[in-house]
Amino acid sequence: MADLERCVDFLRRLVRTPSLPGEEREIAELVTAEMRALGFDEVRADEAGNVIGLIRGSGGAPPIQFNTHLDHVDVGDIARWPHPPFGGEIHDGRLWGRGAVDIKGPLAAQVYGVAPLLERRPPGDVYVTCVVQEEIGGVGARHLAGHLVTPVVIVGEPSSNTVRRGHRGRTELLVHLIGCSVHASVPERGINPLTSLGRFLVALESAERGEHPELGRSSIAPTLLSTDQTSANVIPREVWLACDWRNVPGETGADALAALRAVLAASLGEGAEGAVTIPEFERRAYTGLRMRIPAENPACLLPLDHPAVVAASRVIDEITGEQRPVGIWEFATDGGHYAAAGMSPVGFGPGDPYLAHTVDEQIEIAELEQALAINGRLALEVPR
């Protein structure tokens, strides 16, 4: 049995270490030191700053990978938190703080869950990887997927200790409209791009979208809006609208572009211009590595009868003593990047996913203990 007390202590130290995207150096060093203290055979950081730990197997099976990320989202208004977001405090059997669920609880459960295998070697190598900048596009996962490929990846996002076999993807699209700016007292002398935008928003629900028998229909949501003006008495020349497209498997960013471009073309008023693009961002890792990535994260979905899904579900049912349903995440993960590289991502992690990114983020220590036992069994029994 993995050492729960040491795992909880590790998790408290993780929560007390802020690790916003691009600022993961300190937590990477903490994770590296912990793996080395536990006796992992190899521990290193790659060019992107991802931490990679290895427990060598006997050579009787292919490797398996346990994966989480190092970064978390911002805490927002600290005054709204019931307990300090970086306190790692324990109340009524729950550990509180930013990252307790997303993603430091699952991370600690993976590191300590597989550590007992150092005493009885698994048939195949076991990797534990902790990547950077998952929250802003998956820089670490994109880099890792090009250098470490394993047949199966246990993606440790929170799932309340149930199996998750995939999710929709996410594509960010930027709608740019151009008109002619004039004083607001004489609107007839200009071309107001907001008028075209209004028609575009009304017509957005009619955009052609893919459907999937299990994941349903792709969704499109307008999110951020900005103009080139700061004065309320000026008609803007340019308007930008960000849209969040959640795509089903088989649907790409190119499909989303084509659909929104068609809606925009039908929405433009006389003299107005417009374009839809998938933005690209240059990200810089704490190591100095720079990567330019599109705002596109692929969907992934394993079938219910996939051997890794079946085995993981059996292990969870045996340890929990109940039959737990196999589900699908409502949010995107790095699993899409691993699937695109030819790996099979199986989702499993402790923590309520609905508490992620909230001021009530907390994880049950009893659930963490359960996850330790499950991860140890997954490393031995999931086929690959």
C-alpha positions as CSV (number, residue, x, y, z in Angstrom):
1,M,0.0,0.0,0.0
2,A,1.3,3.4,-0.9
3,D,2.2,5.8,1.9
4,L,-0.9,8.0,2.2
5,E,0.6,10.3,4.9
6,R,3.7,11.0,2.7
7,C,1.4,11.5,-0.3
8,V,-0.8,14.0,1.5
9,D,2.3,15.9,2.7
10,F,3.6,16.0,-0.9
11,L,0.2,17.3,-2.1
12,R,0.2,20.1,0.6
13,R,3.6,21.2,-0.6
14,L,2.4,21.1,-4.2
15,V,-0.6,23.3,-3.4
16,R,1.6,25.7,-1.5
17,T,3.8,26.2,-4.6
18,P,2.1,28.5,-7.1
19,S,2.6,27.3,-10.7
20,L,0.9,29.5,-13.3
21,P,1.6,28.6,-16.9
22,G,5.1,29.6,-17.8
23,E,6.1,29.8,-14.1
24,E,6.4,26.0,-13.3
25,R,10.1,25.9,-12.5
26,E,9.7,25.7,-8.7
27,I,7.1,23.0,-8.8
28,A,9.0,21.1,-11.4
29,E,12.0,21.1,-9.0
30,L,9.7,19.9,-6.2
31,V,8.3,17.0,-8.2
32,T,11.8,16.1,-9.4
33,A,13.1,16.0,-5.9
34,E,10.1,13.9,-4.7
35,M,10.6,11.3,-7.4
36,R,14.3,11.0,-6.6
37,A,13.6,10.7,-2.9
38,L,11.2,7.8,-3.7
39,G,13.9,6.1,-5.7
40,F,12.6,6.4,-9.2
41,D,15.2,4.9,-11.6
42,E,15.5,8.0,-13.7
43,V,14.2,11.5,-13.2
44,R,14.8,14.4,-15.6
45,A,13.3,17.5,-17.1
46,D,13.2,17.8,-20.9
47,E,13.7,20.9,-23.1
48,A,10.2,22.2,-22.4
49,G,10.5,21.7,-18.6
50,N,8.3,18.6,-18.4
51,V,9.3,16.3,-15.6
52,I,9.8,12.7,-16.6
53,G,10.2,9.9,-14.1
54,L,10.8,6.3,-14.9
55,I,10.4,3.0,-13.1
56,R,12.1,0.3,-15.1
57,G,10.2,-2.8,-15.8
58,S,11.4,-6.4,-16.3
59,G,11.0,-6.1,-20.1
60,G,8.1,-8.4,-20.4
61,A,5.6,-5.8,-21.6
62,P,5.5,-2.5,-23.5
63,P,5.7,0.8,-21.4
64,I,2.8,2.7,-19.9
65,Q,2.6,6.4,-19.1
66,F,0.9,8.2,-16.3
67,N,0.5,11.9,-17.2
68,T,-0.6,15.1,-15.5
69,H,0.4,18.7,-15.8
70,L,2.2,21.2,-13.5
71,D,0.3,24.4,-14.1
72,H,-3.0,25.7,-12.7
73,V,-5.4,28.6,-13.5
74,D,-5.3,31.9,-11.6
75,V,-7.0,32.1,-8.2
76,G,-9.1,35.1,-9.0
77,D,-10.4,37.1,-6.0
78,I,-8.7,35.6,-3.0
79,A,-11.3,37.1,-0.7
80,R,-13.9,34.7,-2.2
81,W,-12.0,31.6,-1.1
82,P,-13.3,29.8,2.1
83,H,-9.7,28.8,2.8
84,P,-6.4,30.3,1.5
85,P,-5.8,29.1,-2.1
86,F,-2.2,28.3,-1.5
87,G,-2.6,27.1,2.1
88,G,-3.0,23.4,1.5
89,E,-5.2,23.3,4.6
90,I,-7.2,20.2,5.6
91,H,-10.7,20.6,6.9
92,D,-13.2,17.7,7.5
93,G,-11.1,15.2,5.6
94,R,-10.6,17.5,2.6
95,L,-7.5,19.3,1.4
96,W,-8.2,22.7,0.0
97,G,-6.5,25.0,-2.4
98,R,-5.9,25.9,-6.0
99,G,-4.8,22.8,-7.9
100,A,-6.1,20.4,-5.2
101,V,-8.3,18.9,-7.9
102,D,-6.8,20.3,-11.1
103,I,-4.2,19.0,-11.1
104,K,-2.0,18.4,-8.1
105,G,-4.2,15.8,-6.4
106,P,-4.1,13.5,-9.4
107,L,-0.4,14.3,-9.8
108,A,0.4,13.2,-6.3
109,A,-1.7,10.1,-6.7
110,Q,0.2,9.1,-9.7
111,V,3.7,9.6,-8.3
112,Y,2.9,7.8,-5.0
113,G,0.5,5.3,-6.6
114,V,3.2,3.7,-8.8
115,A,6.1,4.2,-6.4
116,P,5.6,0.7,-4.7
117,L,6.4,-0.9,-8.0
118,L,10.0,0.0,-7.3
119,E,10.0,-3.0,-4.8
120,R,8.4,-5.4,-7.3
121,R,9.2,-4.6,-10.8
122,P,6.4,-4.2,-13.3
123,P,6.5,-6.2,-16.6
124,G,6.9,-3.0,-18.6
125,D,8.5,0.4,-18.0
126,V,6.3,2.9,-16.1
127,Y,6.7,6.6,-16.9
128,V,5.2,9.4,-14.8
129,T,5.2,12.6,-16.8
130,C,4.2,16.1,-15.6
131,V,3.9,18.6,-18.3
132,V,3.9,22.4,-18.6
133,Q,1.3,24.9,-19.8
134,E,-1.6,22.5,-20.2
135,E,-4.0,25.3,-19.3
136,I,-2.9,27.5,-22.2
137,G,-2.8,25.2,-25.2
138,G,-0.7,22.2,-24.2
139,V,2.9,23.3,-24.9
140,G,4.3,20.5,-22.7
141,A,2.1,17.8,-24.1
142,R,2.8,18.8,-27.7
143,H,6.5,18.6,-27.1
144,L,6.3,15.4,-25.1
145,A,4.2,13.6,-27.6
146,G,7.0,14.1,-30.2
147,H,9.6,12.5,-28.0
148,L,7.9,9.9,-25.8
149,V,5.3,7.6,-27.2
150,T,3.7,4.8,-25.2
151,P,0.8,2.6,-26.3
152,V,-1.4,3.8,-23.4
153,V,-1.4,7.0,-21.4
154,I,-3.3,7.3,-18.1
155,V,-4.4,11.0,-18.2
156,G,-4.8,12.1,-14.6
157,E,-7.4,14.8,-14.9
158,P,-10.1,14.7,-12.1
159,S,-12.8,12.1,-12.8
160,S,-14.0,11.2,-9.2
161,N,-12.1,8.0,-9.5
162,T,-14.0,6.7,-12.6
163,V,-12.8,6.0,-16.1
164,R,-13.0,8.7,-18.8
165,R,-12.5,7.5,-22.3
166,G,-12.3,10.8,-24.2
167,H,-13.8,14.3,-24.8
168,R,-14.6,16.8,-27.4
169,G,-11.8,19.0,-28.8
170,R,-11.5,22.8,-28.5
171,T,-10.8,25.3,-31.3
172,E,-10.6,29.0,-30.6
173,L,-11.7,31.2,-33.5
174,L,-11.3,34.9,-34.0
175,V,-13.9,36.9,-35.9
176,H,-12.6,40.2,-37.2
177,L,-15.0,42.8,-38.7
178,I,-14.0,46.1,-40.3
179,G,-16.2,49.1,-41.1
180,C,-15.7,52.8,-41.2
181,S,-15.4,54.8,-38.0
182,V,-17.3,58.1,-37.6
183,H,-18.7,60.3,-34.8
184,A,-21.7,58.5,-33.2
185,S,-23.9,61.6,-33.9
186,V,-23.7,60.9,-37.7
187,P,-23.8,57.1,-37.9
188,E,-25.1,57.2,-41.5
189,R,-21.7,58.6,-42.6
190,G,-19.9,55.5,-41.5
191,I,-20.1,51.7,-41.5
192,N,-20.7,50.2,-38.1
193,P,-19.1,46.7,-37.9
194,L,-21.2,46.1,-34.8
195,T,-24.3,45.9,-37.0
196,S,-22.7,43.1,-39.0
197,L,-21.7,41.5,-35.7
198,G,-25.3,41.5,-34.5
199,R,-26.4,39.6,-37.5
200,F,-23.5,37.2,-37.2
201,L,-24.4,36.4,-33.5
202,V,-28.1,35.8,-34.4
203,A,-27.1,33.5,-37.2
204,L,-24.4,31.7,-35.3
205,E,-26.7,28.9,-34.1
206,S,-27.3,28.0,-37.8
207,A,-23.6,27.3,-38.4
208,E,-23.0,23.8,-39.8
209,R,-21.7,21.6,-37.0
210,G,-20.8,18.0,-36.7
211,E,-22.6,15.4,-34.7
212,H,-21.4,12.3,-32.9
213,P,-23.6,9.4,-31.6
214,E,-22.0,9.6,-28.1
215,L,-20.7,13.1,-27.9
216,G,-23.6,14.9,-29.4
217,R,-23.4,18.0,-31.5
218,S,-20.4,20.3,-31.6
219,S,-21.0,23.6,-29.7
220,I,-20.1,27.1,-30.5
221,A,-20.0,29.9,-27.9
222,P,-19.1,33.6,-28.5
223,T,-16.9,34.6,-25.5
224,L,-14.7,37.7,-25.7
225,L,-15.6,41.0,-27.5
226,S,-13.4,44.0,-28.1
227,T,-13.2,47.1,-30.4
228,D,-10.6,49.6,-31.4
229,Q,-12.4,52.3,-29.4
230,T,-12.5,53.4,-25.8
231,S,-15.0,56.3,-26.3
232,A,-18.7,55.6,-26.2
233,N,-19.4,58.4,-28.7
234,V,-17.4,56.9,-31.6
235,I,-18.5,54.2,-33.9
236,P,-15.6,51.7,-34.1
237,R,-13.8,50.7,-37.2
238,E,-12.7,47.3,-36.1
239,V,-14.4,44.7,-33.9
240,W,-13.0,41.3,-32.7
241,L,-15.0,38.4,-31.3
242,A,-13.5,35.2,-29.9
243,C,-15.6,32.1,-30.3
244,D,-15.1,28.8,-28.5
245,W,-15.8,25.7,-30.7
246,R,-16.0,22.3,-29.0
247,N,-15.7,19.8,-31.8
248,V,-16.5,16.1,-32.0
249,P,-14.1,13.5,-33.3
250,G,-13.6,13.7,-37.0
251,E,-14.2,17.4,-37.1
252,T,-11.2,19.7,-37.5
253,G,-10.4,23.4,-37.1
254,A,-10.7,23.7,-40.8
255,D,-14.3,22.5,-40.6
256,A,-15.0,25.2,-37.9
257,L,-13.3,27.9,-40.0
258,A,-15.4,27.0,-43.1
259,A,-18.6,27.0,-41.0
260,L,-18.0,30.4,-39.4
261,R,-16.8,32.0,-42.6
262,A,-20.1,31.0,-44.3
263,V,-22.1,32.6,-41.5
264,L,-19.9,35.7,-41.6
265,A,-20.2,36.1,-45.3
266,A,-24.0,36.1,-45.0
267,S,-23.9,38.6,-42.1
268,L,-21.8,41.4,-43.5
269,G,-23.5,44.7,-44.2
270,E,-22.8,46.9,-47.3
271,G,-19.2,48.1,-47.2
272,A,-18.2,46.0,-44.2
273,E,-15.4,43.4,-44.4
274,G,-14.6,40.5,-42.2
275,A,-12.4,37.4,-41.7
276,V,-12.3,34.3,-39.4
277,T,-9.0,32.8,-38.3
278,I,-7.6,30.3,-35.8
279,P,-5.1,32.4,-33.9
280,E,-1.6,31.2,-33.2
281,F,0.3,32.0,-30.0
282,E,4.0,31.9,-29.2
283,R,4.5,30.3,-25.8
284,R,7.7,30.4,-23.8
285,A,8.5,27.6,-21.3
286,Y,10.3,28.4,-18.1
287,T,13.3,26.7,-19.7
288,G,13.4,29.3,-22.5
289,L,12.0,27.0,-25.1
290,R,9.7,28.8,-27.5
291,M,6.9,27.1,-29.4
292,R,4.3,28.6,-31.7
293,I,1.0,26.7,-31.4
294,P,-2.4,27.1,-33.0
295,A,-5.4,27.5,-30.7
296,E,-6.6,24.0,-31.6
297,N,-6.8,21.0,-29.3
298,P,-8.1,17.8,-30.9
299,A,-10.9,15.5,-29.6
300,C,-10.3,11.9,-28.6
301,L,-12.5,9.0,-27.8
302,L,-11.7,5.3,-27.1
303,P,-14.5,2.7,-27.7
304,L,-16.1,1.2,-24.7
305,D,-14.6,-2.2,-25.5
306,H,-11.1,-0.9,-25.8
307,P,-8.9,-3.3,-23.7
308,A,-7.4,-0.5,-21.7
309,V,-10.8,0.9,-20.9
310,V,-12.2,-2.5,-19.9
311,A,-9.2,-3.3,-17.7
312,A,-9.2,0.1,-16.0
313,S,-12.9,-0.1,-15.3
314,R,-12.5,-3.6,-13.8
315,V,-9.7,-2.5,-11.5
316,I,-11.7,0.5,-10.3
317,D,-14.8,-1.6,-9.6
318,E,-12.8,-4.1,-7.7
319,I,-11.1,-1.6,-5.5
320,T,-14.1,0.6,-4.9
321,G,-16.4,-2.3,-4.4
322,E,-19.0,-0.9,-6.7
323,Q,-19.8,-0.8,-10.4
324,R,-18.8,2.7,-11.6
325,P,-19.9,4.0,-15.0
326,V,-17.4,4.8,-17.7
327,G,-17.8,8.4,-18.8
328,I,-16.7,11.1,-21.1
329,W,-15.1,14.4,-20.0
330,E,-17.0,17.6,-20.7
331,F,-13.8,19.6,-21.1
332,A,-10.7,19.1,-23.2
333,T,-7.4,17.6,-21.9
334,D,-3.9,16.9,-23.2
335,G,-5.3,13.5,-24.1
336,G,-6.1,14.8,-27.6
337,H,-2.5,15.5,-28.3
338,Y,-1.5,12.0,-27.2
339,A,-4.2,10.5,-29.3
340,A,-3.0,12.5,-32.3
341,A,0.4,11.0,-31.8
342,G,-1.0,7.5,-31.9
343,M,-1.4,6.7,-28.2
344,S,-4.5,5.6,-26.4
345,P,-5.5,8.0,-23.6
346,V,-7.4,6.6,-20.7
347,G,-8.7,9.2,-18.2
348,F,-8.6,8.6,-14.5
349,G,-8.0,10.8,-11.5
350,P,-9.3,11.6,-8.0
351,G,-11.2,14.8,-7.4
352,D,-14.6,16.2,-8.4
353,P,-14.1,17.8,-11.9
354,Y,-16.8,20.3,-11.2
355,L,-14.7,21.9,-8.5
356,A,-11.8,22.6,-10.9
357,H,-11.2,26.3,-11.6
358,T,-13.5,27.3,-8.7
359,V,-12.9,29.0,-5.3
360,D,-14.2,25.8,-3.7
361,E,-11.4,23.6,-5.0
362,Q,-10.8,20.7,-2.6
363,I,-10.1,17.0,-2.7
364,E,-11.2,14.2,-0.3
365,I,-8.3,12.5,1.3
366,A,-10.2,9.2,1.3
367,E,-10.6,9.6,-2.5
368,L,-6.9,10.3,-2.8
369,E,-6.1,7.1,-0.9
370,Q,-8.4,5.1,-3.2
371,A,-6.6,6.6,-6.2
372,L,-3.2,5.5,-4.9
373,A,-4.3,1.8,-4.9
374,I,-6.0,2.1,-8.3
375,N,-3.0,3.7,-10.0
376,G,-0.8,0.9,-8.7
377,R,-3.1,-1.7,-10.2
378,L,-3.5,0.2,-13.5
379,A,0.3,0.1,-13.9
380,L,0.3,-3.6,-13.7
381,E,-3.0,-4.7,-15.3
382,V,-3.8,-2.3,-18.1
383,P,-2.9,-4.0,-21.4
384,R,-0.7,-2.2,-23.9
